[in-house]
Amino acid sequence: MIKSRKAVVTNTTKIIYKKRFWAGLLLAQFVLFYLFSRSSVMISFFEHFFEIQKRFHQLIFSWIAFSFGDVLYIFMGIFLIYQIARCFREARRKRALLQILICLNIFYFLYQVFWGMLYFQTPIIKKLNSQEKPTIEKAKILALKYLQKCKETRKLAHEDSNGIFIIKNLNAVQKEILKRQTMLPENISDKTASEINSFKPSIFKNVMSFTGILGYYNPFTAEAQFNSQLPNTLIPFTSAHESSHQLGFAREQEANFVGYLIGINSNNVELRYSTEYFTLKSLLNYILDKDPSFVKSVLKNYSPAMKRDRAYEKAFIIKHQGLLDDFFGFTNNLFLKSNQQEGSVTYSYFINLLLNYEKV
């Protein structure tokens, strides 16, 4: 019995030391990656490393018909729930906490190496010749321009029996996005387009519809997930946005801008209309607080087809509003701000990039 007690004490002591080690290692990682984020040399290193790993990951996971990254998240979630449940059992609490600490260390390290450091790249705004602040008057001029563009492009698009915009060939849209990645202006993007189709409908589409999340990029598999239940007006541009993350643009509003560059001059009507429509909505959201009457007048001047598309989008949003939407909106804002970005409902940086690029 004496030996048995000593063994238990020794084992407990080892676990305590291991927990301290992994907790200390996690803290050390926080400090290390913070220091890396302040070094242009290290940021450049991670940019070059991303070019290698994104192609490697896409070659491995793109051929899988389903989203492998989503399956990975499911297993991670099950593991975490299991370990948390073990924490309620006195005999297994220490080991469960140790396992959680180890997994947090691995997850945090891989996330930062594969993706996190890219948030500290040189902002796109610094690569543009003009860096003027956006103004409401310039935004209005551009809104009227894109209203007209949307009207003309919408005439060429397909629609269902209810007159709602539909995508006839999603694969063609995805191929066009990959093609347009290779045609981005050199002063904005020097990143290599892999031209590997790694777009995946998310397994979590039913949940996503209630969260306000349109799509997301998985940094562990380089897959671009989208919610296949979205109104079709949203899917092409969402795909272009997520493909911008695949290229290596981490900031959300910069991914919007690169998605805009990918889609705005596309020969694919579905991609072009979705991009023009997103751009118009972003401009109107930016103008809304300052001049709501202007926004109302633009909405009244939507073509009948555009009004049908807008009504369908609104109905989809209303149907899926709820606590999950509020919760994910709040947590997404926190995530964006923790990575040197504006909140999810702030359009000023995208509008800033857009107005400076368009030179209104």
C-alpha positions in Angstrom: 0.0 0.0 0.0 2.9 2.4 0.8 4.4 1.9 -2.6 1.1 2.3 -4.3 0.5 5.7 -2.5 4.0 6.8 -3.5 3.3 5.9 -7.1 0.1 7.9 -7.1 1.8 10.9 -5.5 4.7 10.7 -8.0 2.3 10.3 -10.9 0.2 13.3 -9.7 3.4 15.4 -9.3 4.4 14.6 -12.9 1.1 15.6 -14.2 1.3 18.9 -12.3 4.7 19.6 -13.8 3.5 18.7 -17.3 0.5 21.1 -16.9 2.8 23.9 -15.8 5.1 23.2 -18.8 2.3 23.3 -21.4 0.7 26.3 -19.8 4.1 28.1 -19.8 4.7 27.0 -23.4 1.3 28.5 -24.5 2.2 31.8 -22.8 5.6 31.7 -24.5 3.9 31.2 -27.8 1.7 34.2 -27.2 4.8 36.3 -26.6 6.8 34.8 -29.5 4.2 35.3 -32.1 3.5 38.8 -30.9 7.2 39.6 -31.4 7.1 37.9 -34.8 4.1 40.1 -35.7 6.3 43.2 -35.1 9.1 42.0 -37.4 8.8 42.6 -41.2 11.4 39.9 -41.8 9.3 37.3 -40.0 6.1 38.4 -41.6 7.9 38.0 -45.0 9.0 34.5 -44.0 5.4 33.5 -43.1 4.2 34.9 -46.4 6.6 32.8 -48.3 5.9 29.8 -46.2 2.2 30.2 -46.9 2.8 30.1 -50.7 4.3 26.6 -50.2 1.9 25.2 -47.7 -1.3 26.4 -49.5 -0.4 24.5 -52.6 0.6 21.4 -50.6 -2.6 21.4 -48.7 -4.8 22.0 -51.7 -3.1 19.1 -53.6 -3.8 16.8 -50.6 -7.4 17.9 -49.8 -8.9 19.3 -53.0 -9.7 15.9 -54.5 -11.9 14.9 -51.5 -15.5 15.4 -52.5 -16.6 16.6 -49.0 -15.1 19.3 -46.8 -12.3 17.5 -44.9 -11.7 20.5 -42.8 -15.3 20.4 -41.5 -14.8 16.7 -40.5 -11.6 17.8 -38.8 -13.5 20.4 -36.8 -16.2 17.9 -35.8 -13.5 15.5 -34.4 -11.9 18.4 -32.6 -15.2 19.4 -31.1 -16.0 15.9 -30.0 -12.5 15.6 -28.4 -12.9 18.9 -26.6 -16.4 18.0 -25.2 -15.1 14.7 -24.1 -12.1 16.2 -22.2 -14.4 18.9 -20.6 -16.7 16.1 -19.5 -13.7 14.3 -17.9 -13.0 17.5 -15.9 -16.1 16.9 -13.9 -14.7 13.6 -12.6 -12.2 14.2 -9.8 -10.0 11.2 -10.7 -9.6 12.3 -14.4 -9.6 16.0 -14.0 -5.8 16.6 -14.0 -5.2 14.4 -17.1 -8.1 16.0 -19.0 -6.8 19.5 -18.3 -3.4 18.3 -19.4 -4.8 17.0 -22.7 -6.7 20.2 -23.3 -3.5 22.3 -22.7 -1.5 20.1 -25.1 -4.2 20.4 -27.8 -4.4 24.2 -27.3 -0.7 24.5 -27.8 -0.7 22.4 -31.0 -3.8 24.2 -32.4 -2.5 27.7 -31.6 0.9 27.0 -33.1 -0.4 25.5 -36.4 -3.0 28.3 -36.7 -0.4 31.0 -36.3 2.1 29.3 -38.7 -0.4 28.5 -41.3 -2.5 31.7 -41.1 -2.4 34.0 -38.1 0.7 35.9 -39.1 -0.8 36.9 -42.5 -3.0 39.4 -40.7 0.1 41.5 -40.2 1.0 41.8 -43.9 1.4 45.2 -45.6 -2.1 46.6 -46.0 -3.4 46.8 -49.6 -4.2 50.5 -49.1 -0.5 51.2 -48.9 0.0 49.5 -52.3 -2.4 51.9 -54.1 -1.2 55.0 -55.8 -4.0 57.1 -54.2 -4.7 56.9 -50.4 -7.4 59.5 -50.1 -10.1 59.1 -47.4 -13.5 58.1 -48.7 -16.3 60.7 -48.9 -20.0 60.3 -49.1 -20.2 62.2 -52.4 -17.7 59.9 -54.1 -19.5 56.9 -52.7 -22.8 58.2 -54.1 -21.3 58.6 -57.6 -20.0 55.1 -57.5 -23.3 53.7 -56.1 -25.1 55.2 -59.1 -22.5 53.7 -61.4 -23.0 50.2 -59.9 -26.7 50.5 -59.9 -26.6 50.9 -63.7 -24.1 48.1 -64.0 -26.3 45.7 -62.0 -29.3 46.6 -64.1 -27.5 45.8 -67.3 -25.8 42.6 -66.1 -29.0 41.3 -64.4 -30.7 41.3 -67.8 -28.2 38.7 -69.0 -28.6 36.4 -66.0 -30.8 33.3 -65.6 -33.7 33.2 -63.2 -36.1 30.6 -61.8 -39.9 30.4 -62.4 -40.4 33.0 -59.7 -38.0 35.5 -61.4 -35.2 35.0 -58.9 -31.6 35.0 -60.0 -30.1 31.5 -60.2 -26.7 30.0 -61.0 -26.8 27.6 -63.9 -23.3 26.3 -63.6 -21.5 26.7 -60.3 -18.4 24.8 -61.5 -18.0 27.3 -64.3 -18.2 30.2 -61.8 -15.5 28.5 -59.7 -13.2 27.9 -62.7 -13.6 31.6 -63.7 -12.6 32.7 -60.2 -9.4 30.6 -60.4 -8.7 32.0 -63.8 -9.2 35.6 -62.6 -6.9 35.0 -59.7 -4.1 34.9 -62.2 -5.1 38.3 -63.6 -4.9 40.5 -60.5 -3.0 43.7 -60.7 0.7 43.2 -59.9 0.9 46.2 -57.6 -1.8 44.7 -55.4 -1.0 41.0 -55.5 2.3 39.2 -56.1 0.8 35.9 -54.7 0.7 32.7 -56.7 -2.6 31.4 -57.9 -2.6 27.6 -57.6 -5.5 27.2 -60.0 -6.6 24.1 -57.9 -10.4 23.9 -57.3 -10.8 23.6 -53.6 -14.2 25.1 -53.1 -16.4 23.0 -50.8 -20.0 23.3 -49.7 -19.9 23.3 -45.9 -21.2 20.4 -43.9 -22.5 23.0 -41.4 -24.8 24.8 -44.0 -27.9 24.4 -41.9 -26.3 26.0 -38.8 -24.5 28.6 -41.0 -27.9 29.9 -42.3 -28.8 30.9 -38.7 -25.4 32.5 -37.9 -25.0 35.1 -40.7 -21.8 33.3 -41.8 -21.7 33.1 -45.6 -18.5 31.1 -45.9 -15.1 30.6 -44.3 -11.5 29.6 -45.1 -10.0 26.6 -43.4 -6.3 27.3 -42.7 -5.6 23.7 -41.9 -6.7 22.3 -45.2 -6.8 25.4 -47.5 -10.4 24.7 -48.4 -12.8 27.5 -49.2 -16.2 26.6 -47.6 -19.5 28.3 -48.6 -23.1 27.9 -47.5 -24.8 26.2 -50.4 -28.2 27.2 -49.0 -27.6 30.9 -49.5 -29.6 32.9 -52.1 -27.7 32.5 -55.4 -26.9 36.2 -55.5 -24.5 35.7 -52.6 -22.7 32.5 -53.6 -20.4 33.6 -56.5 -19.0 36.6 -54.6 -18.7 34.6 -51.4 -16.7 32.1 -53.3 -14.5 34.9 -54.8 -14.0 36.3 -51.2 -13.0 32.9 -49.8 -10.7 32.3 -52.8 -8.9 35.6 -51.8 -8.2 34.0 -48.5 -6.8 31.0 -50.3 -4.4 33.3 -52.1 -3.2 34.6 -48.8 -5.2 37.8 -48.0 -6.2 37.3 -44.4 -8.0 40.6 -43.6 -11.8 40.3 -44.3 -12.2 43.7 -46.0 -9.1 43.1 -48.1 -10.5 39.7 -49.1 -13.7 41.6 -50.1 -11.6 43.9 -52.3 -9.6 41.1 -54.0 -12.9 39.3 -54.5 -14.2 42.5 -56.1 -11.1 42.6 -58.4 -11.7 38.9 -59.3 -15.3 39.3 -60.2 -15.9 42.8 -61.5 -14.6 42.4 -65.0 -15.4 38.7 -65.3 -16.9 37.3 -68.5 -19.0 35.0 -66.4 -22.4 36.8 -65.9 -23.2 35.1 -62.7 -19.9 36.0 -61.0 -20.0 39.6 -62.4 -23.6 40.3 -61.3 -23.0 38.9 -57.8 -19.8 41.1 -57.5 -21.6 44.2 -58.8 -24.5 43.5 -56.5 -22.3 43.1 -53.4 -20.4 46.3 -54.3 -23.6 48.3 -54.7 -25.0 47.0 -51.3 -21.7 47.8 -49.6 -21.8 51.4 -50.9 -25.4 51.8 -49.8 -24.6 50.5 -46.3 -21.7 53.0 -46.1 -24.0 55.8 -47.2 -27.0 54.8 -45.2 -26.2 56.6 -41.9 -25.3 59.8 -43.6 -27.9 60.1 -46.2 -30.8 57.6 -45.9 -32.9 59.4 -48.4 -30.3 58.8 -51.1 -30.3 55.1 -50.3 -34.1 54.9 -50.5 -34.0 56.6 -53.9 -31.4 54.1 -55.2 -33.5 51.1 -53.9 -36.6 52.5 -55.6 -34.6 52.6 -58.9 -33.6 48.9 -58.7 -34.9 47.1 -61.8 -37.9 44.8 -61.2 -35.5 41.7 -61.3 -33.1 43.3 -58.8 -36.1 44.0 -56.5 -37.1 40.4 -56.6 -33.5 39.3 -55.8 -33.4 41.8 -52.9 -36.8 40.6 -51.5 -35.7 37.0 -51.7 -32.5 37.8 -49.8 -34.4 39.7 -47.1 -36.9 36.9 -46.7 -33.9 34.4 -46.2 -32.3 36.7 -43.6 -35.6 37.2 -41.7 -36.3 33.4 -41.7 -32.9 32.7 -40.2 -32.6 35.5 -37.7 -32.2 34.5 -34.0 -29.9 34.1 -31.0 -27.3 32.2 -33.1 -27.1 35.1 -35.5 -26.6 37.6 -32.6 -24.0 35.3 -30.9 -21.9 34.7 -34.0 -22.1 38.3 -35.0 -20.7 39.3 -31.6 -18.0 36.7 -31.5 -17.0 37.4 -35.1 -16.6 41.1 -34.3 -14.3 40.2 -31.4 -12.3 37.9 -33.6 -11.9 40.6 -36.3 -10.9 43.3 -33.9 -8.4 41.0 -32.2 -6.7 40.6 -35.6 -6.3 44.3 -36.3 -9.5 44.5 -38.4 -12.7 46.4 -38.2 -15.9 44.8 -37.0 -18.0 42.6 -39.4 -20.6 45.4 -40.0 -18.0 48.1 -40.9 -17.5 48.7 -44.6 -15.2 51.8 -44.5 -12.0 50.0 -45.3 -13.4 48.1 -48.3 -15.0 51.4 -49.4 -11.7 53.2 -48.9 -9.9 50.6 -51.1 -12.7 50.7 -53.7 -12.8 54.5 -54.0 -9.1 54.8 -54.2 -8.9 52.1 -56.8 -11.8 53.5 -58.9 -10.4 57.0 -58.5 -13.8 58.7 -58.5 
